[in-house]
Protein backbone atom coordinates (compact mmCIF):
# COMPACT_ATOMS: atom_id res chain seq x y z
CA UNK A 1 0.00 0.00 0.00
CA UNK A 2 2.79 2.42 0.88
CA UNK A 3 4.36 1.84 -2.53
CA UNK A 4 1.02 2.48 -4.23
CA UNK A 5 0.57 5.73 -2.32
CA UNK A 6 4.04 6.87 -3.34
CA UNK A 7 3.30 6.15 -6.97
CA UNK A 8 0.03 8.08 -6.79
CA UNK A 9 1.85 10.99 -5.17
CA UNK A 10 4.47 10.87 -7.92
CA UNK A 11 1.75 11.11 -10.56
CA UNK A 12 0.27 14.12 -8.79
CA UNK A 13 3.75 15.62 -8.52
CA UNK A 14 4.33 15.30 -12.26
CA UNK A 15 0.88 16.72 -13.00
CA UNK A 16 1.76 19.79 -10.95
CA UNK A 17 5.34 20.30 -12.16
CA UNK A 18 4.84 20.32 -15.93
CA UNK A 19 5.06 23.57 -17.85
CA UNK A 20 1.79 25.05 -19.06
CA UNK A 21 3.08 27.18 -21.90
CA UNK A 22 2.06 26.29 -25.43
CA UNK A 23 4.16 26.69 -28.53
CA UNK A 24 2.56 29.04 -31.08
CA UNK A 25 2.33 26.46 -33.86
CA UNK A 26 1.03 23.69 -31.59
CA UNK A 27 -2.74 23.98 -31.02
CA UNK A 28 -3.79 23.73 -27.40
CA UNK A 29 -5.96 20.70 -26.73
CA UNK A 30 -8.71 20.73 -24.12
CA UNK A 31 -8.86 17.85 -21.65
CA UNK A 32 -11.58 15.24 -21.39
CA UNK A 33 -12.00 14.51 -25.11
CA UNK A 34 -12.84 11.06 -26.36
CA UNK A 35 -9.63 9.11 -27.07
CA UNK A 36 -10.76 7.85 -30.48
CA UNK A 37 -11.83 11.34 -31.50
CA UNK A 38 -8.72 13.11 -30.26
CA UNK A 39 -6.11 10.73 -31.65
CA UNK A 40 -6.36 9.22 -35.11
CA UNK A 41 -5.53 5.52 -35.37
CA UNK A 42 -2.03 4.36 -36.21
CA UNK A 43 -1.79 3.22 -39.83
CA UNK A 44 1.82 2.12 -40.29
CA UNK A 45 2.29 -0.83 -37.95
CA UNK A 46 5.98 -1.24 -38.72
CA UNK A 47 6.91 2.40 -38.10
CA UNK A 48 7.31 3.97 -34.67
CA UNK A 49 7.74 7.63 -33.74
CA UNK A 50 9.38 8.36 -30.38
CA UNK A 51 9.83 11.78 -28.77
CA UNK A 52 12.93 12.83 -26.83
CA UNK A 53 13.76 16.23 -25.33
CA UNK A 54 16.02 18.46 -27.40
CA UNK A 55 19.76 18.31 -26.76
CA UNK A 56 23.00 17.84 -28.66
CA UNK A 57 23.43 14.18 -29.61
CA UNK A 58 26.80 12.47 -29.24
CA UNK A 59 26.87 9.40 -31.48
CA UNK A 60 30.33 8.31 -30.37
CA UNK A 61 29.52 6.07 -27.40
CA UNK A 62 33.07 6.55 -26.14
CA UNK A 63 32.09 10.16 -25.33
CA UNK A 64 28.40 9.85 -24.49
CA UNK A 65 26.98 10.44 -21.05
CA UNK A 66 23.21 11.00 -21.27
CA UNK A 67 20.42 8.52 -20.59
CA UNK A 68 18.60 9.45 -23.81
CA UNK A 69 21.72 8.57 -25.78
CA UNK A 70 21.79 5.19 -24.04
CA UNK A 71 18.25 4.55 -25.28
CA UNK A 72 19.20 5.52 -28.83
CA UNK A 73 22.22 3.24 -28.68
CA UNK A 74 20.02 0.18 -27.99
CA UNK A 75 18.97 0.55 -31.61
CA UNK A 76 22.24 1.18 -33.42
CA UNK A 77 24.92 -0.59 -31.37
CA UNK A 78 25.12 -4.06 -29.87
CA UNK A 79 27.68 -5.64 -27.59
CA UNK A 80 28.17 -9.17 -26.38
CA UNK A 81 24.99 -8.96 -24.28
CA UNK A 82 21.85 -6.86 -24.26
CA UNK A 83 19.18 -6.17 -21.66
CA UNK A 84 16.13 -8.38 -21.38
CA UNK A 85 13.32 -5.83 -21.89
CA UNK A 86 11.35 -7.02 -18.84
CA UNK A 87 13.81 -8.44 -16.29
CA UNK A 88 16.93 -6.46 -17.35
CA UNK A 89 18.89 -9.70 -17.05
CA UNK A 90 21.72 -10.01 -19.60
CA UNK A 91 20.68 -11.73 -22.84
CA UNK A 92 23.30 -13.00 -25.26
CA UNK A 93 23.56 -10.73 -28.27
CA UNK A 94 26.80 -10.74 -30.29
CA UNK A 95 28.05 -13.55 -28.07
CA UNK A 96 26.89 -17.02 -29.06
CA UNK A 97 28.39 -18.67 -25.97
CA UNK A 98 31.06 -18.18 -23.35
CA UNK A 99 33.39 -20.23 -21.15
CA UNK A 100 34.67 -19.34 -17.70
CA UNK A 101 38.06 -20.46 -16.45
CA UNK A 102 38.39 -22.47 -13.24
CA UNK A 103 39.60 -19.44 -11.30
CA UNK A 104 36.62 -17.47 -12.71
CA UNK A 105 38.86 -14.68 -13.95
CA UNK A 106 39.09 -15.47 -17.67
CA UNK A 107 36.03 -15.21 -19.90
CA UNK A 108 36.21 -16.62 -23.42
CA UNK A 109 33.41 -15.40 -25.69
CA UNK A 110 32.54 -16.97 -29.02
CA UNK A 111 30.89 -14.54 -31.42
CA UNK A 112 27.96 -15.49 -33.61
CA UNK A 113 28.57 -16.53 -37.18
CA UNK A 114 27.74 -14.21 -40.04
CA UNK A 115 27.49 -11.04 -37.98
CA UNK A 116 27.86 -7.86 -40.01
CA UNK A 117 27.88 -4.11 -39.73
CA UNK A 118 25.12 -2.48 -41.74
CA UNK A 119 27.49 -1.93 -44.69
CA UNK A 120 28.07 -5.71 -44.96
CA UNK A 121 31.52 -5.85 -43.36
CA UNK A 122 31.91 -8.67 -40.82
CA UNK A 123 31.90 -7.98 -37.07
CA UNK A 124 35.03 -9.59 -35.65
CA UNK A 125 36.50 -10.12 -32.22
CA UNK A 126 39.24 -7.69 -33.26
CA UNK A 127 36.59 -4.96 -33.64
CA UNK A 128 35.55 -5.44 -30.03
CA UNK A 129 39.12 -5.36 -28.80
CA UNK A 130 40.03 -2.27 -30.85
CA UNK A 131 36.93 -0.43 -29.62
CA UNK A 132 37.58 -1.21 -25.96
CA UNK A 133 41.27 -0.29 -26.14
CA UNK A 134 40.35 2.92 -27.96
CA UNK A 135 37.87 3.85 -25.24
CA UNK A 136 40.58 3.30 -22.62
CA UNK A 137 43.12 5.59 -24.26
CA UNK A 138 44.16 8.21 -21.66
CA UNK A 139 43.77 11.15 -24.06
CA UNK A 140 40.12 10.28 -24.62
CA UNK A 141 38.98 10.49 -20.98
CA UNK A 142 35.83 8.52 -21.80
CA UNK A 143 33.15 8.98 -19.11
CA UNK A 144 32.61 5.25 -18.70
CA UNK A 145 36.20 4.05 -19.04
CA UNK A 146 36.40 3.23 -15.34
CA UNK A 147 33.79 0.50 -15.90
CA UNK A 148 36.63 -1.42 -17.56
CA UNK A 149 38.80 -1.33 -14.45
CA UNK A 150 37.84 -4.89 -13.56
CA UNK A 151 39.79 -6.00 -16.65
CA UNK A 152 43.44 -6.83 -16.14
CA UNK A 153 45.63 -3.80 -16.90
CA UNK A 154 42.72 -1.55 -17.93
CA UNK A 155 43.01 0.89 -15.03
CA UNK A 156 46.75 1.35 -15.44
CA UNK A 157 46.40 1.79 -19.21
CA UNK A 158 43.68 4.47 -19.05
CA UNK A 159 45.67 6.31 -16.36
CA UNK A 160 48.83 6.27 -18.46
CA UNK A 161 50.76 4.01 -16.08
CA UNK A 162 50.77 1.14 -18.57
CA UNK A 163 51.90 2.28 -22.02
CA UNK A 164 51.51 -0.95 -24.00
CA UNK A 165 47.88 -1.83 -24.88
CA UNK A 166 48.99 -5.40 -25.56
CA UNK A 167 49.33 -5.79 -21.79
CA UNK A 168 45.62 -5.14 -21.26
CA UNK A 169 43.64 -8.35 -20.71
CA UNK A 170 41.58 -8.11 -23.91
CA UNK A 171 42.63 -10.60 -26.59
CA UNK A 172 41.22 -11.54 -29.99
CA UNK A 173 42.68 -14.95 -30.76
CA UNK A 174 40.71 -15.20 -34.01
CA UNK A 175 37.77 -13.52 -35.73
CA UNK A 176 35.19 -15.18 -33.50
CA UNK A 177 37.01 -15.54 -30.18
CA UNK A 178 37.35 -12.74 -27.65
CA UNK A 179 39.21 -13.47 -24.41
CA UNK A 180 38.85 -11.13 -21.44
CA UNK A 181 41.03 -11.50 -18.35
CA UNK A 182 39.73 -9.96 -15.12
CA UNK A 183 41.65 -8.87 -12.04
CA UNK A 184 39.35 -10.98 -9.89
CA UNK A 185 36.13 -12.96 -10.30
CA UNK A 186 33.08 -10.84 -11.17
CA UNK A 187 29.83 -12.74 -11.44
CA UNK A 188 28.06 -9.56 -12.59
CA UNK A 189 30.30 -9.17 -15.66
CA UNK A 190 27.61 -10.20 -18.22
CA UNK A 191 25.25 -7.58 -16.77
CA UNK A 192 27.95 -4.95 -17.14
CA UNK A 193 28.56 -5.99 -20.75
CA UNK A 194 25.01 -4.90 -21.62
CA UNK A 195 26.19 -1.30 -21.40
CA UNK A 196 26.76 0.40 -24.75
CA UNK A 197 30.38 1.28 -23.94
CA UNK A 198 31.27 -2.39 -24.54
CA UNK A 199 30.11 -2.30 -28.20
CA UNK A 200 32.38 -2.90 -31.21
CA UNK A 201 33.48 -0.13 -33.57
CA UNK A 202 33.89 -0.45 -37.32
CA UNK A 203 37.62 -0.27 -38.29
CA UNK A 204 37.05 2.90 -40.33
CA UNK A 205 35.82 4.75 -37.24
CA UNK A 206 38.15 3.69 -34.44
CA UNK A 207 40.55 6.59 -35.01
CA UNK A 208 37.82 9.03 -36.04
CA UNK A 209 37.05 11.51 -33.25
CA UNK A 210 34.14 13.19 -35.03
CA UNK A 211 31.18 10.94 -35.79
CA UNK A 212 28.83 13.80 -36.64
CA UNK A 213 29.79 14.15 -40.30
CA UNK A 214 28.25 10.84 -41.42
CA UNK A 215 26.05 8.17 -39.81
CA UNK A 216 28.25 5.68 -37.96
CA UNK A 217 28.78 2.24 -39.47
CA UNK A 218 27.10 0.32 -36.68
CA UNK A 219 26.11 -3.29 -35.96
CA UNK A 220 22.79 -2.97 -34.11
CA UNK A 221 19.27 -3.95 -35.21
CA UNK A 222 18.85 -0.51 -36.82
CA UNK A 223 21.02 1.95 -38.69
CA UNK A 224 20.86 5.72 -38.93
CA UNK A 225 19.34 6.78 -42.25
CA UNK A 226 19.31 10.53 -41.59
CA UNK A 227 19.93 12.91 -38.72
CA UNK A 228 19.44 16.61 -38.05
CA UNK A 229 18.66 18.86 -35.10
CA UNK A 230 14.99 17.91 -35.15
CA UNK A 231 14.97 14.17 -35.76
CA UNK A 232 16.86 10.95 -36.27
CA UNK A 233 15.49 8.36 -38.67
CA UNK A 234 16.46 4.74 -38.06
CA UNK A 235 15.90 1.99 -40.59
CA UNK A 236 16.00 -1.73 -39.96
CA UNK A 237 19.50 -3.12 -40.46
CA UNK A 238 19.02 -5.96 -42.93
CA UNK A 239 22.59 -7.11 -42.21
CA UNK A 240 21.80 -7.62 -38.53
CA UNK A 241 22.27 -11.23 -37.42
CA UNK A 242 18.77 -11.45 -35.92
CA UNK A 243 16.92 -9.19 -38.35
CA UNK A 244 14.04 -11.63 -38.82
CA UNK A 245 13.02 -10.98 -35.22
CA UNK A 246 13.07 -7.20 -35.59
CA UNK A 247 9.47 -6.20 -36.22
CA UNK A 248 9.84 -2.47 -36.87
CA UNK A 249 11.19 -1.28 -40.20
CA UNK A 250 11.50 2.36 -39.26
CA UNK A 251 11.90 4.40 -36.07
CA UNK A 252 11.64 8.18 -36.09
CA UNK A 253 13.06 9.94 -33.04
CA UNK A 254 11.79 13.50 -32.80
CA UNK A 255 13.30 16.13 -30.52
CA UNK A 256 10.97 18.66 -28.94
CA UNK A 257 11.82 21.83 -27.07
CA UNK A 258 8.85 21.84 -24.70
CA UNK A 259 6.54 19.41 -22.97
CA UNK A 260 3.60 20.90 -24.87
CA UNK A 261 5.25 20.05 -28.20
CA UNK A 262 5.64 16.45 -27.07
CA UNK A 263 2.02 16.25 -25.87
CA UNK A 264 0.79 17.58 -29.22
CA UNK A 265 2.59 14.77 -31.06
CA UNK A 266 0.95 12.24 -28.76
CA UNK A 267 -2.50 13.82 -29.09
CA UNK A 268 -2.26 13.83 -32.88
CA UNK A 269 -1.35 10.14 -32.94
CA UNK A 270 1.97 10.82 -34.65
CA UNK A 271 4.10 9.74 -31.68
CA UNK A 272 3.45 6.49 -29.90
CA UNK A 273 6.03 6.91 -27.14
CA UNK A 274 7.06 10.07 -25.28
CA UNK A 275 10.38 9.45 -23.56
CA UNK A 276 11.30 13.06 -22.81
CA UNK A 277 9.71 16.08 -21.18
CA UNK A 278 5.92 16.10 -21.53
CA UNK A 279 3.08 18.33 -20.34
CA UNK A 280 0.57 16.08 -18.59
CA UNK A 281 -1.99 18.89 -18.61
CA UNK A 282 -1.86 19.14 -22.40
CA UNK A 283 -2.57 15.42 -22.96
CA UNK A 284 -6.07 14.70 -24.24
CA UNK A 285 -5.63 11.03 -23.35
CA UNK A 286 -3.71 10.07 -20.22
CA UNK A 287 -4.14 6.31 -20.35
CA UNK A 288 -0.57 5.99 -21.63
CA UNK A 289 1.05 7.42 -18.49
CA UNK A 290 3.70 4.98 -17.27
CA UNK A 291 5.31 5.93 -13.96
CA UNK A 292 7.72 3.70 -12.09
CA UNK A 293 10.55 4.01 -9.60
CA UNK A 294 13.97 3.89 -11.21
CA UNK A 295 17.31 2.58 -10.04
CA UNK A 296 18.33 6.21 -9.79
CA UNK A 297 19.14 8.73 -7.09
CA UNK A 298 19.38 12.51 -6.93
CA UNK A 299 22.11 13.56 -4.51
CA UNK A 300 24.53 16.30 -3.48
CA UNK A 301 28.17 15.62 -2.72
CA UNK A 302 31.09 17.27 -0.93
CA UNK A 303 34.31 17.45 -2.91
CA UNK A 304 37.20 16.13 -0.84
CA UNK A 305 40.21 16.86 -3.02
CA UNK A 306 41.71 19.54 -0.77
CA UNK A 307 41.87 20.40 2.91
CA UNK A 308 39.83 20.85 5.02
CA UNK A 309 37.20 19.01 2.97
CA UNK A 310 39.46 15.96 2.67
CA UNK A 311 39.00 15.40 6.43
CA UNK A 312 35.93 13.20 6.80
CA UNK A 313 35.28 14.69 10.26
CA UNK A 314 34.53 18.03 8.58
CA UNK A 315 32.27 16.41 5.98
CA UNK A 316 30.42 14.38 8.62
CA UNK A 317 29.92 17.49 10.74
CA UNK A 318 28.44 19.25 7.71
CA UNK A 319 26.01 16.36 7.16
CA UNK A 320 25.02 16.23 10.85
CA UNK A 321 23.79 19.85 10.98
CA UNK A 322 21.51 19.65 7.94
CA UNK A 323 17.72 19.59 8.61
CA UNK A 324 17.05 16.45 6.59
CA UNK A 325 13.30 16.40 6.98
CA UNK A 326 13.08 19.91 5.57
CA UNK A 327 15.48 19.13 2.70
CA UNK A 328 13.75 15.89 1.67
CA UNK A 329 10.24 16.88 2.71
CA UNK A 330 9.20 18.22 -0.70
CA UNK A 331 10.21 15.02 -2.49
CA UNK A 332 7.74 12.18 -2.88
CA UNK A 333 10.46 9.54 -2.90
CA UNK A 334 12.92 10.82 -0.27
CA UNK A 335 16.25 9.01 -0.30
CA UNK A 336 18.13 8.20 2.88
CA UNK A 337 20.71 6.14 0.99
CA UNK A 338 22.59 6.40 -2.28
CA UNK A 339 21.43 3.04 -3.62
CA UNK A 340 17.73 2.37 -4.03
CA UNK A 341 16.87 -0.75 -1.98
CA UNK A 342 16.91 -3.71 -4.36
CA UNK A 343 16.24 -7.36 -3.70
CA UNK A 344 18.96 -9.00 -1.63
CA UNK A 345 20.82 -5.78 -0.83
CA UNK A 346 21.20 -5.21 2.95
CA UNK A 347 19.56 -2.23 4.58
CA UNK A 348 21.97 0.68 4.95
CA UNK A 349 21.42 3.47 7.46
CA UNK A 350 22.40 6.93 6.38
CA UNK A 351 22.48 10.23 8.27
CA UNK A 352 18.86 11.23 8.82
CA UNK A 353 18.89 13.33 11.97
CA UNK A 354 20.72 16.40 13.18
CA UNK A 355 23.29 16.18 15.97
CA UNK A 356 24.72 19.62 16.62
CA UNK A 357 26.74 18.52 19.64
CA UNK A 358 28.53 15.78 17.71
CA UNK A 359 29.12 18.15 14.78
CA UNK A 360 30.79 20.70 17.06
CA UNK A 361 33.04 18.03 18.54
CA UNK A 362 34.09 16.81 15.09
CA UNK A 363 34.93 20.33 13.91
CA UNK A 364 37.00 20.92 17.04
CA UNK A 365 38.84 17.61 16.61
CA UNK A 366 39.64 18.59 13.01
CA UNK A 367 41.01 21.95 14.22
CA UNK A 368 38.19 24.20 13.03
CA UNK A 369 36.19 24.95 16.18
CA UNK A 370 33.44 27.46 15.45
CA UNK A 371 34.45 27.50 11.78
CA UNK A 372 37.72 29.32 12.51
CA UNK A 373 40.23 28.89 9.69
CA UNK A 374 37.71 27.41 7.27
CA UNK A 375 37.91 28.68 3.66
CA UNK A 376 34.89 29.84 1.66
CA UNK A 377 32.45 27.08 0.82
CA UNK A 378 30.99 27.34 -2.70
CA UNK A 379 27.71 25.56 -3.53
CA UNK A 380 27.27 25.10 -7.28
CA UNK A 381 23.62 24.72 -8.34
CA UNK A 382 21.47 24.29 -11.42
CA UNK A 383 18.91 27.06 -12.14
CA UNK A 384 15.94 25.13 -10.74
CA UNK A 385 13.55 26.05 -7.88
CA UNK A 386 14.29 22.78 -6.08
CA UNK A 387 18.05 23.35 -6.25
CA UNK A 388 17.61 26.94 -5.04
CA UNK A 389 15.57 25.75 -2.07
CA UNK A 390 18.03 23.02 -1.10
CA UNK A 391 20.98 25.36 -1.57
CA UNK A 392 19.34 27.94 0.69
CA UNK A 393 18.67 25.38 3.43
CA UNK A 394 22.20 24.00 3.28
CA UNK A 395 23.84 27.44 3.24
CA UNK A 396 21.77 28.61 6.22
CA UNK A 397 22.59 25.50 8.30
CA UNK A 398 26.31 25.67 7.59
CA UNK A 399 26.49 29.40 8.32
CA UNK A 400 24.47 29.32 11.53
CA UNK A 401 25.59 25.99 13.01
CA UNK A 402 29.20 25.74 11.89
CA UNK A 403 30.15 29.36 11.24
CA UNK A 404 31.11 28.75 7.62
CA UNK A 405 31.34 31.43 4.95
CA UNK A 406 29.08 30.12 2.19
CA UNK A 407 28.58 31.36 -1.36
CA UNK A 408 26.04 30.01 -3.86
CA UNK A 409 26.61 30.12 -7.61
CA UNK A 410 24.14 29.07 -10.30
CA UNK A 411 25.36 27.48 -13.54
CA UNK A 412 23.14 27.17 -16.67
CA UNK A 413 21.92 23.65 -17.41
CA UNK A 414 23.90 23.37 -20.62
CA UNK A 415 27.16 24.00 -18.76
CA UNK A 416 26.44 22.45 -15.41
CA UNK A 417 27.66 18.90 -15.96
CA UNK A 418 30.88 20.07 -17.55
CA UNK A 419 31.40 22.47 -14.64
CA UNK A 420 31.27 19.49 -12.28
CA UNK A 421 34.59 18.36 -13.77
CA UNK A 422 36.17 21.73 -13.03
CA UNK A 423 37.48 23.22 -9.79
CA UNK A 424 36.21 26.23 -7.87
CA UNK A 425 33.38 24.65 -5.88
CA UNK A 426 32.85 22.27 -2.96
CA UNK A 427 29.17 21.24 -3.14
CA UNK A 428 27.67 19.86 -6.37
CA UNK A 429 24.68 17.77 -7.33
CA UNK A 430 23.83 15.01 -9.75
CA UNK A 431 21.24 12.39 -10.60
CA UNK A 432 22.71 9.00 -11.37
CA UNK A 433 20.83 6.24 -13.17
CA UNK A 434 22.33 2.79 -12.74
CA UNK A 435 23.87 1.40 -15.93
CA UNK A 436 23.04 -2.16 -14.91
CA UNK A 437 21.00 -3.64 -12.07
CA UNK A 438 23.79 -4.00 -9.51
CA UNK A 439 24.99 -1.75 -6.63
CA UNK A 440 28.46 -1.63 -8.18
CA UNK A 441 27.19 0.72 -10.88
CA UNK A 442 26.76 3.37 -8.14
CA UNK A 443 29.76 2.49 -5.99
CA UNK A 444 32.39 2.36 -8.75
CA UNK A 445 31.83 6.09 -9.31
CA UNK A 446 33.50 6.95 -6.00
CA UNK A 447 36.75 5.09 -6.56
CA UNK A 448 39.78 7.34 -6.41
CA UNK A 449 40.63 7.12 -10.11
CA UNK A 450 37.15 6.80 -11.59
CA UNK A 451 36.37 9.23 -14.40
CA UNK A 452 32.95 9.67 -12.78
CA UNK A 453 34.38 10.66 -9.39
CA UNK A 454 33.48 14.36 -9.50
CA UNK A 455 33.71 14.46 -5.70
CA UNK A 456 37.41 13.55 -5.93
CA UNK A 457 36.80 11.04 -3.15
CA UNK A 458 39.96 9.23 -2.07
CA UNK A 459 39.60 6.78 0.82
CA UNK A 460 41.80 3.75 1.45
CA UNK A 461 39.10 2.08 3.55
CA UNK A 462 36.59 2.46 0.74
CA UNK A 463 39.02 1.12 -1.85
CA UNK A 464 39.72 -1.92 0.33
CA UNK A 465 36.02 -2.74 0.63
CA UNK A 466 35.43 -2.48 -3.12
CA UNK A 467 38.47 -4.66 -3.82
CA UNK A 468 37.25 -7.19 -1.25
CA UNK A 469 33.83 -7.34 -2.93
CA UNK A 470 35.47 -8.29 -6.23
CA UNK A 471 36.56 -11.61 -4.75
CA UNK A 472 33.12 -12.43 -3.34
CA UNK A 473 29.77 -13.57 -4.67
CA UNK A 474 26.11 -13.58 -3.67
CA UNK A 475 24.97 -12.27 -0.32
CA UNK A 476 28.52 -12.00 1.01
CA UNK A 477 29.45 -9.64 -1.83
CA UNK A 478 26.32 -7.54 -1.36
CA UNK A 479 27.07 -7.20 2.35
CA UNK A 480 30.55 -5.87 1.57
CA UNK A 481 29.15 -3.41 -0.97
CA UNK A 482 26.64 -2.25 1.65
CA UNK A 483 29.55 -1.59 4.03
CA UNK A 484 31.18 0.52 1.32
CA UNK A 485 28.01 2.56 0.83
CA UNK A 486 27.71 3.00 4.58
CA UNK A 487 31.21 4.49 4.58
CA UNK A 488 30.25 7.00 1.88
CA UNK A 489 27.22 8.09 3.89
CA UNK A 490 28.79 8.17 7.36
CA UNK A 491 31.80 10.13 6.19
CA UNK A 492 29.63 12.81 4.61
CA UNK A 493 30.75 12.30 1.03
CA UNK A 494 27.33 11.85 -0.53
CA UNK A 495 24.12 13.56 0.61
CA UNK A 496 21.15 11.63 -0.89
CA UNK A 497 18.01 13.66 -1.58
CA UNK A 498 15.48 11.58 -3.52
CA UNK A 499 14.95 8.53 -5.67
CA UNK A 500 13.98 9.33 -9.23
CA UNK A 501 10.81 8.11 -10.93
CA UNK A 502 10.65 7.45 -14.66
CA UNK A 503 7.79 9.02 -16.59
CA UNK A 504 6.89 7.77 -20.06
CA UNK A 505 3.80 8.13 -22.21
CA UNK A 506 3.22 4.89 -24.08
CA UNK A 507 0.23 2.63 -24.65
CA UNK A 508 1.43 -0.86 -23.70
CA UNK A 509 -1.83 -2.30 -25.03
CA UNK A 510 -0.66 -1.10 -28.41
CA UNK A 511 3.14 -1.38 -28.24
CA UNK A 512 4.55 -4.78 -27.37
CA UNK A 513 8.00 -5.35 -25.84
CA UNK A 514 7.88 -2.15 -23.77
CA UNK A 515 7.93 -2.77 -20.04
CA UNK A 516 8.49 -0.41 -17.11
CA UNK A 517 11.85 -1.22 -15.55
CA UNK A 518 14.31 0.15 -13.03
CA UNK A 519 16.82 1.43 -15.62
CA UNK A 520 14.20 2.98 -17.93
CA UNK A 521 15.94 1.25 -20.84
CA UNK A 522 13.70 -0.25 -23.53
CA UNK A 523 15.72 -1.96 -26.29
CA UNK A 524 14.32 -0.97 -29.69
CA UNK A 525 14.92 -4.47 -31.00
CA UNK A 526 12.09 -5.96 -28.96
CA UNK A 527 9.44 -3.35 -29.77
CA UNK A 528 6.52 -4.13 -32.06
CA UNK A 529 2.92 -3.16 -32.52
CA UNK A 530 0.43 -5.67 -31.23
CA UNK A 531 -1.97 -7.30 -33.63
CA UNK A 532 -5.22 -5.40 -33.84
CA UNK A 533 -8.02 -7.17 -32.06
CA UNK A 534 -11.68 -6.30 -32.51
CA UNK A 535 -13.95 -5.79 -29.53
CA UNK A 536 -16.31 -8.65 -28.65
CA UNK A 537 -19.33 -8.67 -30.94
CA UNK A 538 -17.71 -6.39 -33.51
CA UNK A 539 -17.08 -7.80 -36.97
CA UNK A 540 -14.26 -6.59 -39.18
CA UNK A 541 -15.27 -5.48 -42.66
CA UNK A 542 -13.48 -7.10 -45.55
CA UNK A 543 -11.06 -4.83 -47.40
CA UNK A 544 -12.45 -3.19 -50.52
CA UNK A 545 -10.69 -4.14 -53.75
CA UNK A 546 -10.33 -1.62 -56.53
CA UNK A 547 -10.85 -3.34 -59.84
LINGIGI-V655526 format. One record per backbone hydrogen bond with DSSP energy under -1.0 kcal/mol. NH is the residue of the N-H (numbers start at 1). CO is the residue of the C=O. If there is no record, write none. Layout:
NH,CO  NH,CO
This chain:
5,1  6,2  7,3  8,4  9,5  10,6  11,7  12,8  13,9  14,10  15,11  16,12  17,13  26,23  38,34  39,35  48,250  50,252  51,273  52,254  54,256  63,60  64,60  70,66  71,67  72,68  73,69  75,72  76,72  77,73  82,91  84,89  88,84  91,82  93,80  94,79  95,80  96,110  97,110  99,108  101,106  104,101  107,180  108,99  109,178  110,97  111,176  112,94  117,121  118,218  120,117  123,115  125,175  128,124  129,125  130,126  131,127  132,128  133,129  134,130  135,131  136,132  137,134  140,137  145,142  147,144  148,145  149,146  151,148  152,181  154,151  157,153  158,154  159,155  160,157  161,156  162,156  167,164  168,165  169,152  170,168  171,179  177,174  178,109  179,171  180,107  181,169  182,105  183,150  189,186  192,188  193,189  194,191  195,192  198,195  199,196  201,127  205,202  208,205  218,216  220,76  222,75  223,235  225,233  226,233  228,231  232,253  233,226  234,251  235,223  236,249  237,221  240,237  243,240  245,242  246,243  249,46  250,46  251,234  252,48  253,232  254,50  255,230  256,52  262,258  263,259  264,260  265,261  266,262  267,263  268,264  269,266  271,265  272,49  274,505  275,51  279,259  283,280  289,286  290,504  292,502  294,500  295,518  296,294  297,432  298,498  299,430  300,495  301,428  302,493  303,426  304,455  311,308  314,311  315,311  316,312  317,313  318,314  319,315  320,316  324,322  327,323  328,324  329,325  331,328  335,497  345,342  355,320  359,355  360,356  361,357  362,358  363,359  364,360  365,361  366,362  367,364  368,363  371,368  372,369  374,371  377,405  379,407  380,427  381,409  384,382  388,384  389,385  390,386  391,387  392,388  393,389  394,390  395,391  396,392  397,393  398,394  399,395  400,396  401,397  404,398  407,377  409,379  411,381  415,412  416,412  419,415  420,416  421,418  422,419  426,378  427,378  428,301  430,299  432,297  434,295  438,436  441,438  442,439  443,439  444,440  446,443  447,444  450,447  453,450  454,452  456,453  463,459  464,460  465,461  466,462  467,463  468,464  469,465  470,466  471,468  472,469  477,473  478,474  479,475  480,476  481,477  482,478  483,479  484,480  485,481  486,482  487,483  488,484  489,485  490,486  491,487  492,489  493,488  494,488  495,300  497,298  498,298  499,333  500,296  502,292  504,290  505,274  506,288  510,507  511,507  512,528  526,523  527,524  528,512  530,510  538,535
